Amino acid sequence: MSVQSDFQEKVSACFRPWQRSFQFWVRAVDIYTGYKVFQLRVGFEKNVQKQEAMWERQHEVAAEKIYNMCSDLGGFFLKVAQLIGKPDLAPAAWVRRLVTLCDQAPATPYNVIRAVLEKELDQNLDELFESFDVDPLGSASIAQVHRARLKGDKNDVVVKVQHPGVQELMMTDIHNLQAFALYLQKIDIKFDIYSLTKEIEKQIGYEFNFLREADAMNRIRRFLYENNKKSPVMVPQVIRDIVTRRVLVMEYIDGTPILKLGDEMAKRGISPDGKIAAVARQELGIDTLSKCEDEQKEMLKLARGMFDTKLPPGVKMLQPFSEESLVKKIAVEAFPEELFSILRTLQILRGLSVGLGISHSCAEQWRPIAEEALYNVGRLTDIDMKRSRGHRTRRKSGK
């Protein structure tokens, strides 16, 4: 059997919704029940250090199962691996195992990619490119990227190509995940994760249109370059004539993977300076139900864990299945879908902070804006604003 026919057979199998759904539910239930049984077992151990060792082993077992599920099913579950495979969000064992799926997901064979390119661009690949690397630079959930060089050009470009059939595949996955989210929040995790999955469905739908992505890149690039003498961020320039809904060609920029940024900074002798985290605020349409005595303290921890790039003191990561989990103490019964984009952006920024070794708080940056908004609607008084300004002044002066 040829590579292409073998690949097409795998894709065909993936498109049988009932088979795919069955595989997801069997694996998801196995991972979930594994944690529930473990919770009962670890409860009998009173030694804290032994408990931590037991949790680590359980996370390693679960990490292997999650990795296999995401790797075997592909599609949306590769996106799930990207979302939860962050040092601040998931157990370290999960991160170590899932990080390899973030940019090295199973690649689509070159001959299939070539067929997609020639169909989308309506041109023979050899007529358009001087050179085209057969092996991709990386492959993720929606697309993979190849290094190439256009005819008559001296600089390399990156060609981003969407995996064929991936959009239909992801919709099946998302609907399964939504059903599982409803199940979890009804019986265990008191957090409105279903609303998050609905927003994920909407946001991911945008990611299949590379014309939209190219437009966003151009607008961000123009904004940064026009407002800075030297932009602190490099944005690849889109090759305008070679963009379709499924193909995006941009300039090649060499860089360092996020999880290797700490090592790169150490090599360059850079010592990142941290900033003291500020109090994150709640008034955003999030309905909560307290299950603890010290409600304000735990609410503050939850808010900072969700909406700041620096976790609150004493919190290394969010552990939804642990009895000490913040979402066990403060049940999030309703979470507005439109806030998911903010939450996702913050998770990306927090990942950058962890990768760079910087203890940076975004909440400190937007605190004055939030306070002004609260003041305008009568939630803060003149005295509150004066006290807050004095607090920020003392922090900046180090007093």
C-alpha positions as CSV (number, residue, x, y, z in Angstrom):
1,M,0.0,0.0,0.0
2,S,1.4,3.4,-0.9
3,V,1.9,6.2,1.6
4,Q,-0.9,8.3,0.1
5,S,-3.4,5.4,0.0
6,D,-2.5,4.5,3.6
7,F,-2.9,8.0,4.7
8,Q,-6.3,8.3,2.9
9,E,-7.4,5.1,4.6
10,K,-6.6,6.6,8.1
11,V,-8.4,9.8,7.2
12,S,-11.4,7.8,6.1
13,A,-11.5,5.9,9.3
14,C,-11.3,9.1,11.3
15,F,-14.4,10.4,9.5
16,R,-16.6,7.6,10.9
17,P,-18.1,9.6,13.7
18,W,-19.4,6.7,15.8
19,Q,-15.9,5.0,15.8
20,R,-14.2,8.2,16.7
21,S,-16.8,9.0,19.4
22,F,-16.4,5.5,20.9
23,Q,-12.6,5.8,21.1
24,F,-12.9,9.2,22.8
25,W,-15.4,8.1,25.4
26,V,-13.6,4.8,26.3
27,R,-10.3,6.7,26.8
28,A,-11.7,9.7,28.5
29,V,-13.7,7.6,31.0
30,D,-10.6,5.5,31.7
31,I,-8.5,8.6,32.5
32,Y,-11.2,10.1,34.6
33,T,-12.1,7.0,36.6
34,G,-8.4,6.4,37.2
35,Y,-8.2,9.7,39.0
36,K,-11.3,9.1,41.0
37,V,-10.1,5.7,42.2
38,F,-6.7,7.2,43.0
39,Q,-8.4,10.0,45.1
40,L,-9.9,7.3,47.4
41,R,-6.5,5.5,47.7
42,V,-4.4,8.6,48.4
43,G,-6.9,9.7,51.1
44,F,-5.6,6.8,53.3
45,E,-2.0,8.2,53.2
46,K,-1.4,10.8,55.9
47,N,2.3,11.6,55.0
48,V,2.3,14.7,52.8
49,Q,5.5,13.9,51.0
50,K,4.3,10.4,50.2
51,Q,1.0,11.9,49.0
52,E,2.9,14.2,46.6
53,A,5.0,11.2,45.3
54,M,1.7,9.2,44.8
55,W,0.2,12.2,42.9
56,E,3.3,12.4,40.7
57,R,3.0,8.7,39.7
58,Q,-0.7,9.1,39.0
59,H,-0.1,12.1,36.8
60,E,2.6,10.2,34.9
61,V,0.2,7.3,34.2
62,A,-2.5,9.7,33.1
63,A,-0.1,11.7,31.0
64,E,0.8,8.6,29.0
65,K,-2.9,7.9,28.4
66,I,-3.7,11.5,27.4
67,Y,-0.7,11.6,25.1
68,N,-1.8,8.4,23.4
69,M,-5.4,9.6,23.0
70,C,-4.3,13.0,21.5
71,S,-1.7,11.4,19.3
72,D,-3.9,8.6,18.0
73,L,-7.1,10.6,17.5
74,G,-5.3,13.8,16.3
75,G,-7.6,16.5,15.1
76,F,-9.0,18.7,17.9
77,F,-7.2,16.7,20.6
78,L,-3.9,18.0,19.3
79,K,-5.4,21.5,20.0
80,V,-6.3,20.2,23.5
81,A,-2.7,19.1,24.1
82,Q,-1.6,22.7,23.1
83,L,-4.1,24.2,25.5
84,I,-3.3,22.1,28.6
85,G,0.4,21.4,28.0
86,K,1.5,24.6,29.8
87,P,3.9,24.6,32.8
88,D,1.5,26.7,34.8
89,L,-1.8,25.0,34.0
90,A,-1.2,21.3,34.1
91,P,0.8,18.8,36.2
92,A,4.5,18.7,35.3
93,A,4.1,15.1,34.1
94,W,1.4,16.1,31.6
95,V,3.5,19.0,30.3
96,R,6.6,16.9,29.8
97,R,4.6,14.3,27.8
98,L,2.3,16.7,25.9
99,V,4.8,19.3,24.9
100,T,6.1,17.1,22.0
101,L,2.6,17.3,20.4
102,C,2.5,21.1,20.4
103,D,4.6,21.6,17.3
104,Q,5.5,18.0,16.3
105,A,2.0,16.5,15.7
106,P,1.7,13.7,13.1
107,A,2.5,15.3,9.7
108,T,0.5,14.9,6.5
109,P,2.6,13.2,3.9
110,Y,4.4,15.5,1.4
111,N,2.6,14.2,-1.7
112,V,-0.8,15.0,-0.1
113,I,0.5,18.5,0.9
114,R,1.7,19.0,-2.6
115,A,-1.7,18.1,-4.0
116,V,-3.4,20.6,-1.6
117,L,-0.9,23.4,-2.5
118,E,-1.3,22.9,-6.3
119,K,-5.1,22.8,-6.0
120,E,-5.3,25.9,-3.8
121,L,-2.7,28.0,-5.7
122,D,-3.7,26.6,-9.2
123,Q,-0.1,26.3,-10.1
124,N,2.6,23.6,-10.3
125,L,4.8,23.7,-7.2
126,D,8.0,23.5,-9.3
127,E,7.0,26.6,-11.2
128,L,6.4,28.6,-8.0
129,F,9.2,27.6,-5.7
130,E,13.0,27.4,-6.2
131,S,13.2,24.9,-3.4
132,F,10.7,23.3,-1.0
133,D,11.7,21.2,2.0
134,V,9.8,17.9,2.0
135,D,10.1,17.5,5.7
136,P,8.0,20.1,7.6
137,L,9.4,22.4,10.2
138,G,6.5,21.5,12.5
139,S,3.1,20.1,12.4
140,A,0.2,21.1,14.6
141,S,-3.5,20.4,14.9
142,I,-4.8,22.4,12.0
143,A,-1.8,22.8,9.7
144,Q,1.9,22.1,9.1
145,V,4.7,24.4,7.9
146,H,7.4,23.9,5.4
147,R,10.5,26.0,4.6
148,A,10.8,27.0,1.0
149,R,12.2,29.6,-1.4
150,L,10.2,31.4,-4.1
151,K,11.5,31.6,-7.7
152,G,13.9,34.5,-8.2
153,D,14.1,35.3,-4.5
154,K,17.1,35.1,-2.1
155,N,15.2,34.8,1.2
156,D,13.4,31.8,2.6
157,V,9.7,31.7,3.3
158,V,7.4,29.6,5.4
159,V,4.5,27.8,3.8
160,K,1.6,27.0,6.1
161,V,-0.7,24.3,4.7
162,Q,-4.0,23.1,6.3
163,H,-4.4,19.4,6.8
164,P,-7.1,18.1,4.4
165,G,-10.4,17.3,6.0
166,V,-9.3,18.6,9.4
167,Q,-12.2,21.0,9.9
168,E,-14.9,18.3,9.8
169,L,-12.7,16.1,12.0
170,M,-12.5,18.8,14.7
171,M,-16.2,19.4,14.8
172,T,-16.8,15.8,15.7
173,D,-14.2,16.0,18.4
174,I,-15.5,19.3,19.8
175,H,-19.1,17.9,20.1
176,N,-17.8,14.9,22.0
177,L,-15.8,17.1,24.3
178,Q,-18.8,19.3,25.0
179,A,-20.8,16.3,26.1
180,F,-18.0,15.2,28.4
181,A,-17.8,18.8,29.8
182,L,-21.5,18.7,30.7
183,Y,-21.0,15.4,32.4
184,L,-18.0,16.6,34.4
185,Q,-19.5,19.8,35.6
186,K,-22.7,18.1,36.7
187,I,-21.0,15.5,38.9
188,D,-17.5,16.7,39.8
189,I,-15.8,19.9,38.6
190,K,-17.9,22.8,39.6
191,F,-16.8,25.0,36.8
192,D,-18.8,26.1,33.7
193,I,-16.5,24.4,31.3
194,Y,-19.3,23.8,28.8
195,S,-19.4,27.5,28.0
196,L,-15.7,27.4,27.4
197,T,-16.0,24.6,24.9
198,K,-18.7,26.5,23.1
199,E,-16.4,29.5,22.7
200,I,-13.6,27.1,21.7
201,E,-15.8,25.9,18.9
202,K,-16.4,29.4,17.7
203,Q,-12.8,30.5,18.0
204,I,-11.4,27.4,16.3
205,G,-13.8,28.0,13.4
206,Y,-11.9,31.2,12.7
207,E,-8.6,29.4,12.5
208,F,-9.5,27.5,9.4
209,N,-9.6,30.7,7.4
210,F,-6.0,31.7,6.6
211,L,-7.2,34.8,4.7
212,R,-8.5,36.1,8.1
213,E,-5.2,35.1,9.8
214,A,-3.2,37.0,7.1
215,D,-5.3,40.1,7.6
216,A,-4.8,39.9,11.4
217,M,-1.0,39.5,10.9
218,N,-0.9,42.5,8.6
219,R,-2.9,44.7,11.0
220,I,-0.7,43.7,14.0
221,R,2.5,44.2,12.1
222,R,1.4,47.7,10.9
223,F,0.3,48.7,14.4
224,L,3.6,47.7,16.0
225,Y,5.8,49.1,13.3
226,E,4.0,52.4,13.0
227,N,4.0,53.0,16.7
228,N,7.5,52.0,17.6
229,K,10.8,53.2,16.2
230,K,12.0,49.7,16.7
231,S,9.2,47.2,17.2
232,P,9.8,44.9,20.3
233,V,8.0,42.1,18.4
234,M,8.8,40.7,15.0
235,V,5.8,39.8,12.9
236,P,6.4,37.8,9.7
237,Q,5.4,39.6,6.5
238,V,2.7,37.9,4.5
239,I,3.4,37.2,0.9
240,R,0.2,38.8,-0.4
241,D,-0.1,37.0,-3.7
242,I,0.1,33.5,-2.1
243,V,-2.7,33.4,0.4
244,T,-5.9,31.3,0.3
245,R,-8.3,30.0,2.9
246,R,-6.0,26.9,3.3
247,V,-2.5,28.2,2.4
248,L,-0.5,31.0,3.9
249,V,3.0,32.0,2.8
250,M,5.1,34.4,4.9
251,E,8.7,35.4,5.4
252,Y,10.9,33.0,7.4
253,I,12.1,34.3,10.8
254,D,14.4,32.2,12.9
255,G,13.5,31.9,16.5
256,T,13.8,30.0,19.8
257,P,11.0,27.6,21.0
258,I,9.2,28.9,24.0
259,L,10.2,26.1,26.3
260,K,13.9,26.7,25.5
261,L,13.8,30.5,26.2
262,G,15.1,30.1,29.7
263,D,18.2,28.3,28.5
264,E,18.7,30.8,25.7
265,M,18.5,33.7,28.2
266,A,21.0,32.0,30.5
267,K,23.4,31.7,27.5
268,R,23.1,35.4,26.9
269,G,23.6,36.3,30.5
270,I,20.1,37.8,30.8
271,S,18.6,38.0,34.3
272,P,14.8,38.7,34.1
273,D,13.4,41.1,36.7
274,G,10.1,40.2,38.3
275,K,7.3,42.5,39.3
276,I,5.0,42.2,42.3
277,A,1.6,40.8,41.3
278,A,-1.5,43.0,41.9
279,V,-4.9,42.1,43.1
280,A,-7.0,40.8,40.2
281,R,-10.7,41.9,40.2
282,Q,-14.0,40.1,39.6
283,E,-17.3,41.9,37.9
284,L,-17.5,40.1,34.8
285,G,-20.6,38.0,34.7
286,I,-19.0,35.0,36.4
287,D,-21.4,33.4,38.9
288,T,-19.8,31.6,41.7
289,L,-20.9,29.5,44.7
290,S,-18.6,29.5,47.7
291,K,-17.9,26.2,49.5
292,C,-15.3,27.5,52.0
293,E,-15.1,29.6,55.1
294,D,-12.5,32.1,53.8
295,E,-14.5,33.0,50.7
296,Q,-12.8,36.3,49.8
297,K,-9.3,34.8,50.1
298,E,-10.2,31.8,47.9
299,M,-12.1,33.9,45.4
300,L,-9.1,36.1,45.0
301,K,-6.8,33.1,44.4
302,L,-9.3,31.8,41.7
303,A,-9.5,35.2,40.0
304,R,-5.8,35.6,39.9
305,G,-5.3,32.1,38.7
306,M,-7.6,32.6,35.8
307,F,-7.0,36.3,34.8
308,D,-3.4,37.1,35.7
309,T,-0.1,35.9,34.2
310,K,1.3,35.4,37.6
311,L,-0.2,32.7,39.8
312,P,-1.1,33.6,43.4
313,P,1.3,32.8,46.2
314,G,1.5,29.1,47.1
315,V,-0.2,28.0,43.8
316,K,2.0,26.3,41.3
317,M,-0.6,25.0,38.9
318,L,-4.4,24.4,38.7
319,Q,-5.4,20.8,39.8
320,P,-9.1,20.4,39.2
321,F,-9.3,16.9,40.7
322,S,-7.6,17.7,43.9
323,E,-9.7,18.2,47.0
324,E,-7.7,21.4,47.6
325,S,-8.5,22.7,44.1
326,L,-9.8,26.2,43.9
327,V,-12.7,25.1,41.7
328,K,-13.7,22.7,44.5
329,K,-13.9,25.5,47.0
330,I,-15.4,28.2,44.7
331,A,-17.7,26.6,42.2
332,V,-17.9,28.6,38.9
333,E,-21.5,27.9,37.9
334,A,-21.6,30.3,34.9
335,F,-18.7,31.5,32.7
336,P,-19.4,34.0,29.8
337,E,-18.3,32.5,26.5
338,E,-16.9,35.9,25.4
339,L,-14.3,35.8,28.2
340,F,-12.7,32.6,26.9
341,S,-10.6,34.7,24.4
342,I,-9.2,36.7,27.3
343,L,-8.6,33.6,29.3
344,R,-6.8,31.9,26.4
345,T,-4.7,35.0,25.7
346,L,-3.6,35.1,29.4
347,Q,-2.7,31.5,29.3
348,I,-0.4,32.1,26.3
349,L,1.1,35.1,28.0
350,R,1.6,33.1,31.2
351,G,3.3,30.4,29.2
352,L,5.7,33.1,27.8
353,S,6.4,34.4,31.3
354,V,7.2,30.9,32.6
355,G,9.4,30.2,29.5
356,L,11.3,33.5,30.0
357,G,11.5,33.0,33.8
358,I,9.8,36.3,34.3
359,S,7.4,36.9,37.2
360,H,5.2,39.4,35.5
361,S,1.6,40.4,36.4
362,C,-0.7,41.6,33.6
363,A,-3.2,42.5,36.3
364,E,-0.8,45.1,37.6
365,Q,-0.8,46.7,34.1
366,W,-4.6,46.9,33.6
367,R,-5.5,47.6,37.2
368,P,-5.9,51.4,36.7
369,I,-8.2,50.8,33.7
370,A,-10.3,48.3,35.7
371,E,-10.5,50.7,38.7
372,E,-11.6,53.6,36.5
373,A,-14.3,51.4,34.9
374,L,-15.5,50.4,38.4
375,Y,-15.4,54.0,39.6
376,N,-17.6,55.1,36.6
377,V,-20.3,52.7,37.5
378,G,-20.2,53.6,41.1
379,R,-18.5,50.5,42.5
380,L,-15.5,52.4,43.8
381,T,-15.4,55.7,45.7
382,D,-13.0,58.7,45.5
383,I,-11.5,57.4,48.7
384,D,-10.9,53.9,47.1
385,M,-9.2,55.5,44.1
386,K,-7.0,57.7,46.3
387,R,-6.0,54.7,48.4
388,S,-5.2,52.6,45.3
389,R,-3.1,55.3,43.7
390,G,-1.1,55.6,47.0
391,H,-0.7,51.9,47.1
392,R,0.7,51.8,43.5
393,T,3.1,54.7,44.3
394,R,4.5,52.9,47.3
395,R,5.0,49.7,45.3
396,K,6.9,51.5,42.6
397,S,9.1,53.2,45.2
398,G,9.7,49.9,46.9
399,K,8.3,51.0,50.2
